[in-house]
Amino acid sequence: MGVIELARLQFATTTILHFVFVPISIGLSLLIAIMETIYVVTKKELYKKMAKFWGHFLLINFAVGVVTGILQEFQFGMNWSDFSRFVGDVFGTPLAVEALLAFFLESTFIGLWIFGWDRLSKGVHLASMWLVSIGSMLSAFWILTANSFMQRPVGYSIANGRAEMTDMWAMITNEQVLWEYPHTIFAAFATGAFLVAGISAWKLLRKKDVPFFKTSFTISIIVASISSIAIALFGHGQAQFLVETQPMKMAASEGLWERSEDPAPWTVVAGIDPDKQENTFELKIPYFLSYLSYSKFSGAVTGMKELQAEYEATYGPGNYIPPVRTTFWSFRIMVGSGSAMILLALYGLYLSVRRKLDQATPLYMRIMIVAIALPFIANTAGWVMTEIGRQPWTVFGLLRTEDSISASIRTHHVLFSLVSFTVLYLILLGILAFLFVREARKSPYDHHNPDVTIDDPYQYQGGKQHAAE
């Protein structure tokens, strides 16, 4: 592997591992805000304890994961200085706003929430968690605004060989971000919801603190159901938008080399041969690709070979076909994981609404524990498809990846930092997993004793807990 491939691998690795922490923060902060809101409205201590218990997971994730985002911006200057030089005036603005506004909002009010339980009024304390949640969502918005410029550059002009911002409003209303942001943010909500639902399912299997975790499961499965469906809806809309703006990416995600027939069938699985630019076998669903692309059962879709010729006429000689196997299969992994999330969440919602959670089979509860991983798999596959499918561009139509690399770096420099930072990130993930498991073993009614078992919180410590509740 050359220096460009190693630098790309490093950025991909650090981004994927960093994005394990990000959706947990966004998803958990929303769930905790909802739980504390129910506490303030109903005055039931159960929901206060719920906010505190799940708040420990949020604080662990925040403490361990916050440092992992720092390396992202360092790489722009170290490995991708030509990219930074070309788009720094445009790209740097949303990143600066994210750091100075959104992240400080999130980090300030999470401190007030931690230390304000007995010092702030209920309303102010609740507002602190909502501001943490809003701050995390704003942070995601500004980062996705920067990413959307790379996918569909708007609001700029070229001067002195560099891109300069001319219209900030055009950037933040970029149609790319208007589809990409809700798709990503609902995926983050689902990540937090499946984490809470999975841990709650584990506790219910062990018959620990049953009323507490039945309620936690119900709240989280409602959020998981809404979020999973919203992910699919916004993902569908984003895919249709990409058919118009990045047709090469969508053709690669479908393994479509030649212009399709009309109506176009959707390829479920295929054997991709990028060297011969053909598929060795295909399993297709008739009409479905036309519907996915145009919301109607008619219409052809342009293939990669035809698009290659169009891009060469527009941008000059070169290979504009992205890594097809990676784009094709990452898209299917994302869709498959998302579909499984919808089915599991809706079944859990049915059990909760019909008050049949006690009748849930141990198999379903065990599946929900494993399903904690589904949003992470879908998130990772989705970002791989999004970024790999844009190749050979870093900024679509403006700057190629091969022209974005720093001229001074060498292969051994990148290899050393790639290995070092990957090991560091994996250690941090191991610490996060260890601390999450340790917290999950504890009872919400005696946070310092993981072995306490409470089947009925109203009987905990005799009449004292009953009086408190």
Secondary structure as the mmCIF struct_conf table of DSSP 4:
data_model
#
loop_
_struct_conf.conf_type_id
_struct_conf.id
_struct_conf.beg_label_comp_id
_struct_conf.beg_label_asym_id
_struct_conf.beg_label_seq_id
_struct_conf.end_label_comp_id
_struct_conf.end_label_asym_id
_struct_conf.end_label_seq_id
HELX_RH_AL_P HELX_RH_AL_P1 VAL A 3 THR A 42
HELX_RH_AL_P HELX_RH_AL_P2 GLU A 45 GLY A 65
HELX_RH_3T_P HELX_RH_3T_P1 VAL A 66 GLY A 69
HELX_RH_AL_P HELX_RH_AL_P3 ILE A 70 MET A 78
TURN_TY1_P TURN_TY1_P1 ASN A 79 ASN A 79
HELX_RH_AL_P HELX_RH_AL_P4 SER A 81 VAL A 97
HELX_RH_PI_P HELX_RH_PI_P1 GLU A 98 PHE A 103
HELX_RH_AL_P HELX_RH_AL_P5 PHE A 104 PHE A 115
TURN_TY1_P TURN_TY1_P2 TRP A 117 ARG A 119
BEND BEND1 LEU A 120 LEU A 120
HELX_RH_AL_P HELX_RH_AL_P6 LYS A 122 GLN A 151
BEND BEND2 ARG A 152 ARG A 152
BEND BEND3 GLY A 155 GLY A 155
STRN STRN1 TYR A 156 ALA A 159
TURN_TY1_P TURN_TY1_P3 ASN A 160 GLY A 161
STRN STRN2 ARG A 162 MET A 165
BEND BEND4 THR A 166 THR A 166
HELX_RH_AL_P HELX_RH_AL_P7 MET A 168 ILE A 172
TURN_TY1_P TURN_TY1_P4 THR A 173 THR A 173
HELX_RH_AL_P HELX_RH_AL_P8 GLU A 175 LEU A 205
TURN_TY1_P TURN_TY1_P5 ARG A 206 LYS A 207
BEND BEND5 ASP A 209 ASP A 209
HELX_RH_AL_P HELX_RH_AL_P9 VAL A 210 THR A 245
HELX_RH_AL_P HELX_RH_AL_P10 PRO A 247 SER A 253
TURN_TY1_P TURN_TY1_P6 GLU A 254 GLY A 255
BEND BEND6 GLU A 258 GLU A 258
HELX_LH_PP_P HELX_LH_PP_P1 ARG A 259 GLU A 261
BEND BEND7 ASP A 262 PRO A 263
HELX_LH_PP_P HELX_LH_PP_P2 ALA A 264 PRO A 265
STRN STRN3 TRP A 266 ASP A 273
TURN_TY1_P TURN_TY1_P7 PRO A 274 GLN A 277
STRN STRN4 GLU A 278 ILE A 285
TURN_TY1_P TURN_TY1_P8 PRO A 286 TYR A 287
HELX_RH_AL_P HELX_RH_AL_P11 PHE A 288 TYR A 294
BEND BEND8 SER A 295 PHE A 297
HELX_RH_AL_P HELX_RH_AL_P12 MET A 304 TYR A 315
BEND BEND9 PRO A 317 GLY A 318
HELX_RH_AL_P HELX_RH_AL_P13 VAL A 324 VAL A 353
TURN_TY1_P TURN_TY1_P9 ARG A 354 ARG A 355
HELX_RH_3T_P HELX_RH_3T_P2 LEU A 357 GLN A 359
HELX_RH_AL_P HELX_RH_AL_P14 PRO A 362 VAL A 370
TURN_TY1_P TURN_TY1_P10 ALA A 371 ILE A 372
HELX_RH_AL_P HELX_RH_AL_P15 ALA A 373 ILE A 388
TURN_TY1_P TURN_TY1_P11 GLY A 389 PRO A 392
STRN STRN5 TRP A 393 VAL A 395
TURN_TY1_P TURN_TY1_P12 PHE A 396 LEU A 398
STRN STRN6 LEU A 399 ARG A 400
HELX_RH_3T_P HELX_RH_3T_P3 THR A 401 ASP A 403
TURN_TY1_P TURN_TY1_P13 SER A 404 SER A 404
BEND BEND10 ILE A 405 ILE A 405
BEND BEND11 ALA A 407 SER A 408
HELX_RH_AL_P HELX_RH_AL_P16 THR A 411 ALA A 440
TURN_TY1_P TURN_TY1_P14 ARG A 441 ARG A 441
BEND BEND12 LYS A 442 LYS A 442
STRN STRN7 SER A 443 SER A 443
TURN_TY1_P TURN_TY1_P15 PRO A 444 TYR A 445
STRN STRN8 ASP A 446 ASP A 446
TURN_TY1_P TURN_TY1_P16 HIS A 447 HIS A 448
TURN_TY1_P TURN_TY1_P17 PRO A 450 ASP A 451
BEND BEND13 ASP A 455 ASP A 455
HELX_RH_3T_P HELX_RH_3T_P4 PRO A 457 GLN A 459
TURN_TY1_P TURN_TY1_P18 TYR A 460 GLY A 462
HELX_RH_AL_P HELX_RH_AL_P17 GLY A 463 ALA A 468
#
